[in-house]
Amino acid sequence: MVWSGSSSIAKLVADAMDGDAGHALARWAASGAMQLTGMAAGPPLAGPARVALALDALAARVAELTAELGDAVNVDGGALLGERAALAGLVRRGAASCGQGCRLLQASDGWLGLSLVREADVELLDAWLGTSLGIDFSVPVGAPVWSTLAETVRGQRSLALVEQASLLGLPCAHLGEMSDRGALVEVGSIERDRRGRRRLDSLTVVDLSALWAGPLCAQLLGSGGARVVKIESCSRPDGARYGPPEFFDLLHAGHESVALDFTAPHGRRTLRALLLTADVVIEASRPRALETLGVSFDVLRDDGWRGVWLSITGYGRTGEHARRVAFGDDAAVAGGLIAGNTAAPVFCADAIADPATGLLAATAVLSAIDVGITGLIAVSLARTAAHLAAGVRRHPAIAPAPDAVAAPPRSRPLRGRAATLGTHTDEVLRSL
């Protein structure tokens, strides 16, 4: 069957970004995202202000759908962009991301966004650049490393560097490489749910995702009444556990935590059994990763599972880009969602592609539940950024008004502590 929900969401976003420029500036300034955009020593920038209108529209749709399906979830869409920064004390840093894990580097033919947020990323740098940089891998990445990289990258072609990074699994993007021509929300294998339209408090969400976008989607569904079971690998849990604890609590309080050994046959069998009980699955893995575990959407669907499967990727599920790794800041660079200009670009808010994609994903999943359909829903960080960037480019640049005050980023109140890793494993497995 054909489902119009994905195109309706894209239209919602596009129409919202065509709104009044003054209102866009006011919302951007009030959201906290403007305070996070610009050079550290310069004024906050208003250029991407229309992004706040898009997130406001998505948040309003989430509120409407959750009120119909369960408990109304009212969030300030624009403010979601600054929640991590508010809880971690992050500030704008220009060509360095707020979290300092990503940098804009100038190559011979354009700009790159490079993230070094995992230990393995730093160890890949020599192979990436084809030279020995003499970097001490035992110390944290700091200014000397980034300075060396900037000098080395300046004489190389960006597209060749991105291709090599893709082969190595290094999160790297060429500024504006992702087009908005592809669908904002992709769907597949759409069918009517034989059980019809269901309330959120009757649904179980199994969350395999990590970091920000997927967990935000799960948190919004859980706030609306759904049961959320977070599944993590015993050996490689969600990396956000090692970040600001308040941020992890914000996204995971009230969720059940299950830890499994994905390397063991029993762990993989248990994972499959848990997924078969889910009404909604949220995952943010490269497609091959779940295929290796034998729990992909196609495998479960062939076994008769019918639910909503949300796939969040960096660049999409198919084609040569399916293997690429992405995080919120470098994905925003890929989509062209930056501030400043192409001669001196700066990061826009904090890892903006993550919360924007998480809110978009929640809207899409709720829309599917609302009309009683099952199937695959796919969104990507870079594509989300590209559509938002296109909405900004459709209009003249917005400059700060004299009376525009950039509010500091803020977070929603914490609703408790997140469960420690594996707290509910035995309890959940007994229910299978």
C-alpha positions, 0 to 999 in steps of 0.5 A: 500500500502507499502511505502519504505520511512521509510526504506530509511530514516533508511538506510540514517542515518545508511550509514551516520554514517559509514562515515570517522572518521576524518570528523565525529570529525570535524563536531561534534566539529564544531556543538557545540554539542561537547562543550556540552558533558563531565564533567563540569571541564573536556575536551569536549568529541568526542565519539558520533561524528558520530551523527553529520554525521547522522544529516547532512544527514537528513538536506541535505535530508530536503534541497533537499525535500523542494527545490523540494516542496517549499522554500529550507530550509538549516540548519546545522543538527549538530548545531540544537543540541545546539540551545537551549543551545546557546540561554539559555547560557547552558553548559556541566555538566557531569552527570547532563543535560545541562538544569539541569532538568535530572540526571544520578543516579546509582542504584544497577544494572545500571544507571538511567536517571531521569527528574524532570522538572515539579512540579508534578514530584517532588511530585511523588518522595515519591510514586516512592521510597516508602519512605518519603524523607522529600523534601520541594516541595515549593523550586526549585529542587537543589543539596540537592534533587539530593543528597538525591535521589542519596543515596536512588536510589543506593540501589535499582534495576533500572528496578523496579524503571523504572516500578514504574516510568512508572505507576506514569507518572514519566520520568525515564529510564534505561541506554540502555533499548531501542533497535534499533531493531525496525523501526526508522520510523514506518508507518501505513494506508498508501494510495495514496493521491488522490490530488497527490504531492502537494507543501508546500505552499498549505498545512496547518500544525496543530501542537498540539505538545510542547517543542522541537521535534514536534515544530522543525518539524513544524518550518522546514515545515513552513520555506519551505512554509507551513502554521502552526497553533499551537493549545494549551490548554488554561489551559496547554499551551506549557511548552516551553513558560516558558523557554528561550523566544528566543528559543520559538521565534526561533521555532514558529515565523510566526505560528498562535496561537490558544488556546482552552479549551479541557475540554469543549465540544465546545473546543473539537468539535472545535479541531476536526474541525480544525484537519479535515482541516489539511493536516499535523497533528503533535502531541506528546501526549501519544495515550490515551490522544487524544483518550480521546478527540475523535481526534485520528488518527483512529477516524479522518481516520474513518471519512474520513480525509486523510492527514499525521499524525505525532505521536511523542512519548517517547517510541512508540504508542503501548505496555506497553511502550506507557503510558511512559513519556519522555523528550529529556535527559532521552529518550537519556539515554533509547537509550544508547546515552551517552558519557563517559562509563558505569562506568561514563556516562555523557550526550551527548549534550543538550536533544539530542533526541529532536532535532534529532527526530524533524529533523528525523520527518521533513524528514519523513513527507517531504518524504511522501508529496514528493511522494503524500501519506497519513497515520500515521508516528510515531517516538519516542525519545528513538528509535531515540536515540537507532538507533544513539547510535547503529551507534556510537557503530558500530565503534571504539571510536573517541578520540579528535585530538590535533587540534580539537577545540570544537566550542561553540553552536550556533543558527540560526538567529531569524526571528521574535517573536512568537505569544502570546497564542491564538492571532489568535484564533478568526481569525482561527475559522472564517475560518472554 
